Every structure is written in structure tokens, then in C-alpha cells.
Amino acid sequence: MSGLFTILIPILLTDVINPVLSAAVIFALGSTKPFRNAILILIGWLITYFVSGILLAIGLDRLIDLLKNPRPIDFVIEIVIGILLLWVGFRVVRGNERPGKKPEIEQTESISGLAAFWIGASINLIGMPFAIPYFAAIDQILKADLNTFGAVSVLLIYNLLYIAPFSLVIVIRAVYRGESDALLTKINSWMEKIGAVLMPLLLFGVGIALLADGIVFLSTGSSLF
């Protein structure tokens, strides 16, 4: 299990460095009921990401069973995901060269709790086809050959760790209140600068590791991880 998290943690870090959920939480913190709406956005995101992960895992598992040769197929999938991560890394590097608008906390119109929940769920579903690190995490969980309870538990832990940094934004807003706008602006600026350097490195690192693991397994029959 510890070996599984050794590869999952770098994938998680790559997955978390994503401005979409952060922007949604900041948007909610500018509404008339900021904490309720921000929490419901996170809950909507968490439930959708977790359920989607289970469905993706079932789909991959059934595909592997259908082909009756799970190990090579699993590593072929790993190679494809590794290549996709490298491609996303190149896209991120190119995107960092273009100036973008920094997120700010501004007062927005009132939104209902249900609307906040669906904002979290919908932006997750829209971005799901591009959640390449999540696909990599699911592939690693399947490779670990855990039982159903173990695999679902690991996936849940992954999802809870995912939303932890975004939950911290809500805590900062609640504790500092009047001073939080300036503080969150600084945090966003730090995350933007760190992400511009760290995200491509993580994408390239995880992508190369998965690509190498898949190639080595198909060549020798043994995995690096």
C-alpha cells in the first residue's frame, strides 16, 4: 500500500495544481452566503470526481477482463497516459508564456445552495475528459490488484486529499475575514508562480515514469513500481 501512495502522491500534486476549482471556490466566497456555497461547490466536485473515478475504474477493469490479458493491456494504457501527460506538460509550458487574468474575490450575485453544488459538479464533468492525472491515478490503483474495498478506500483518500488545499482557502477566509482578500490574493499569486514551474515538472516527471514503466514491463515482463 505504501508503494502505491509513493506513485499516487506525485500524481495528486499534478492533479491539484489546477486553477478551475480554486476559481470556483473564490467565486463562491464572493457570494452572499460564501461559506455555505464554497463548501457545497467542494462537495459537488468531490462526489462527482469520486463517482466518476469508480465508473472509470469499472470501465477499465471490464476492458481488461474482456481482453483476457490484463497485465500487458494495463501497461499499454499506462504508456498512453504517460504520453498524454507529456503532451499536457508541453501545453502547460506554452500556456505559461501567455499572460492570464489573476483570480480575484469580488462580490457576486446571490446563488442558491443547489446552484453551488451543481457548479462544483458541472465544472468537474466538463473537465473530466482532460483529467489525465486522475486517469493515471486510477490506472495505478487497478495495477495494485487491491480488493474492492481497498481500491474504493484508496480512491476516496485520493479525492479527500485533493480537496484539502481548497478547503484551506475557506478556512483562511473564515479566520481572517476582512484581511483575507489580500491574503488570498497573495496565495493565488504564489500558487500561480509555483504552479508555473512545478506543474510542468510534475507532468513531465510522472509522464516519463509511467512511459518507462510501461515500456520496461512490455519488454521484460517486470514493472518498475
N, C-alpha and C positions, 0 to 999 in steps of 0.2 A: 504493500500500500504506500509506503514512504517513497519507493521508487516511482510510483505513478505520480505523486504530487511533485516530485523533482522536475518532471517534464510539464506538468499542468500549471505550475506557478508562473514560469516564463510565458506560457500561452495566455494565462489570465492577465498578466501585466500588459501584454499586447492588446488583449481584448478590451481592457478597462480604459486605455488611452483613446477614448472616443468622445468627441465633443457633443454628440447628439443628446444623450441622456443628461449630461451636465446642463446643456442649454434648456432642456425641458424643465429641469428642477429649478433653474434660475428664473425661468418664465413663471412657474407656479409661485415662487417666493415673492413675486411682484403682484400677485392677485390679492383679492380682499380677504381670503382665508388661506394665507400662504402655507402654513404647516400642514393642514389637512390635505390641501391639494398636492403639495410636494410629496407627501407620504403616499397618497393614492397613485400618483404617477409612478413612484418606485414599485408599489405593489402590482400595478398593471404591467409594468415592464418585467418584474420578477416572475409572475405567474406565466406570462406569455413566453418568456425565454426558457423557463423550466419545462413547460409542457411541450414547446417546440423541440427542445433538446431530447425529450423522451421519444417523441414521434420520429425525429431524425435518427435516433439510435435504433428504434424498432425497424425503420426502413432499411438502414444499412445492414442490420443483423439479418433481416429476411433476405436481402440481396445476397449476402454471403452464404446463407443456408441454401438458397436457390441454386447458386453456382457450385455447391458441394465442395468447394475448395477455399475455405475461409482465410487461411493464413496468407497465401500469395495475393488474393484479392484485397485483403485488408491493407497490405503493404503497397499495392498499386494505388489504392485510394490515398494512402499516406503520401506517396510520391506526387500525386496530382495536387493534393492540398499544399505540399511543400512548394511546388511551382507557383501555385496561386498566391501563397504568402510572399514569395519573392516578387511577384508581379505587383501586388498591393504595396509592398515596400518601395518599389520604384515609383509607383503613382504617388505615394505619400511624399517622397523626396521632391518630386516635381511640383506637388501641391504646395509644399512649404516655401517654394520660391515665389509664390504669388501671395501678396498681402491679403489678409482676410479681416473681416469685421470681428472685433472682440465682443463677447457676450457681456451685456450689462443688465443690472437689475432695474427694471422700470415698472412703474405701476401699470398693471393691465386691468382689463375689464374683469368683472366677476365671472368665475366659471364654477359649474356645479361639481360636486364630488364625483358623480358618474362620468362627467366630461373629462375630469382629470385622470380618472382610471383609464378611460379609453384613449387619451392622449399617450399615456405610457405604453398601452398595449399596441396601439396602431403604429407608432414610430418604430416599435420593435419589429412588428410584422413586415413593415415596409423595408427595413434594413436587413432583415433576416437573410436574403439571398447573398448579401455581401459580408456576412458574419463569418469570414473564413477562419479566424482563430477559434471560434466556437466549434466549427466542424472538426478542426484539428483536435480540440479537447475531447469531443465525443469519440473520435476515432481512437484516441489513446485509451479512453475508458473501456471501449469494446476490446481492444487488444489485451487489456489486463485480465480478461476472462473471469470477471467477478460474477457472483450470483446476482439475481435481480435486485435484491435489497441493497447489496453493496454498491452496485452500479448506480442505482437511483440515489442513494445516500451521497455518493461522491459528486454526482451531478448537482444535487441540492446544495452541498457545501460550496461547490464552484460558483453557483448562482448567488448565494448569500455573500460570499467574498467579493463578488462582482459589484454588488450594490453598496457595499460597506463604505467606499470613499464618497459616494454620492449622498449617503446618509449623513456623513460627517458635515457636508455643506449645510444640511438642515440644522444640525446641532449648533454649528457656528452662528447661523442666523438667529437661533433661539437664544443663545447665551449672550451674544454681543449686540443684537438688535440694531440700535442706532449706528453703531460703529461697523456693522457687518458689511455694508455696501462697499466701503473702501477696502476692507479686509478680503472680501470675496473677489473683488477686482484684482487685488494683488495675487491671490491664489490662482485665479484664472490666468493671469499673466505668467506666473511661474509654471503652471501646468502646460501652457502653450509653448513656452520656451523649452521645458524639459521634454515634452512630447515631440517637439520638432526634431530633437536629437535622439531620444530614447526609442520612440515608436519604430522608426526605420531600422534601428539596430536590432530591436527585438524581432521585428518581422523577418529581417534577413537571417538572424541567428536561428530562430525556430524553423524557418523555411529550409535553410541549409541542413539543419539537424534531421528534420523529417525526410528530406530528399535523400540524404546519405543513409539513413536507417533503412528506408525502403529499398534502395539500390543494393546495399550490403546484404539484406535478407534475401532478395531475389537472386543474388549472385552466390551466396554461401549457405543460405538456409538458417542463419542465426541473426538475431536482432541486436542492435547496439544498446537498446534500452531494456 
